[in-house]
Amino acid sequence: MKDTTCFVRASFFFFAAVLLAVGCGGKPAPKNVPVSGTVTMDNEPLTSGQVSLIPVSDKQAPAELSAGKIENGQYKIFTGGKEGALVGSYKVTVTPSMVPVQGGGAPPQLPPNYSDPSKTVLKIEVVENPTPGVYDLKLKK
């Protein structure tokens, strides 16, 4: 009886170890890939604001917002506190900072075709190995 109990326990631990090593067979969690670029308005760098990515497909929608702050004409996207965004197609919005610009000027006003998610004309395809400059956003008044 004692040998049978030892065999059952050993078998249980062996199968548990195999299951842990194999895993649940699910897909690995999608990973973020770096997304960054420049933002210009009529060839002048936008000094502040935010760039947001809105997934085109509901299947692709992350639980977290994909966005990044514009500083001195440059932006870098973060999703859920981690750098980058999931691979896929996105509509892009650019919104100005609500904080007045240094020197007392008002924040830049952007046309709704850049700042309104339902009207934006900006789109990007996030890929694993982008060509340089592919995520640059060139806005016109």
N, C-alpha and C positions, 0 to 999 in steps of 0.2 A: 504494500500500500504506500509505503514511504517513497519507493522508487517511482511509482505512478504520479504522486504529487509533485515530485521534483521534475519529472518529465513534463507535466502540464505547465508548471511555472516556467520552465526553461523555454517551452514552445511559445507561451504567451509573450515573454520578453523578446524572443526572436522575431515574432510576427509584428510586435509593436515597433521594434527597431526598424524592420523593413518598411513598415508604413510611414514612419517618420522620415526615412531616407528617400522614399519615393515621393512623398508629399500627397497632396489631395488631387493632383493631376490638373489643377486649374492653370489658366494662363498666367504668366508673370505680370505683375503690375506694370502698367504703361509708364514709361519714363519721360521726364521732361528733357527737351533739347534746348540749347541756348537760342534766345531770340533777342537781338539788339540792333540798333541802327540809329540813324539821324532823323530829325524832324525839321523841315524847313518850310517857311511860308514865303513864297515868291523869292526863293533862293537865299533867304536870311534865316539863320537858326532860330527856332522857337526856344526861348530861354527857360520856360517853365510850363508845367501842365502835366497831363497824364495821357498815356496810350493804353487803351483797353482792347483785348481780343475777345470777340464774341463768336463761339463756334457756329459754323454753318449747319452742322448736323446735330440733332438731338442725341444721337448715339455717342457723339464725341464729347459732349458737354461735361467738363470736369465739375466736381463739387465745389471747387474754389474758383474765385475770380482770377483771370490772367491779366495782369496789368503792370505798368511800370511808370515811374516818375520821369518826367523830362527835366534834364538839367543841362543848361548850356548847349541845347540842340541835340543831346544824346539821350537815348532811353535804353533800358534793359528790362525785359519782362520777367515777372515772378508769378508763380502759381502755387497757392497754398504755402507761402513762405519759402518756397524753393525756387531757385533760379531756373528760368525757361518755361516752355509750354509744351503741351502734348502735340505730336505730329498731327497735322490735319489742316482743313480750310477754315479761315476766320474772316469775319468782317472786322474792321478796325475803326475805333473811334479815337479822336484826339480832342481832349477837353482842356481849356486853358486853366491856369491856376486861379483860384478865387482871391489870392493874396495880391495886393497891388505890387507892381514892379518897382524895384529900387529906383529912387529918384522921383517918386511921386506919380509916375505914370499909371494909367489904368491897364489891367490885364488885357491881352489881345482878344478881340472878338473873332470867333471862328464861324464860318458859314455852317449851317446845319448839315450840309452834305459831308461834313467831317466829324461833327460832334454828336449828331443824333443817330442812335443805333438803327432806327428804321429808315434813315435816308442816306447813310454813309455810302460813299463811292469807293472807299478804301477797302482792299482785300489783300490778304497774304496767304500763302501756302507754307505752313511750317514743315520743314523737311530736316532730316538728320544731317545732311551735309550741304548747307546752302552756299550759293556763290556769294562772294563779297558784295555788299551793297543791296542785296535782294530785299532786305527789310527796311531800307531807307524810305521815309514817307515825305513826298514832295507835294506840299499843299499850295494852292493858288487862291487868291482872293476873288 
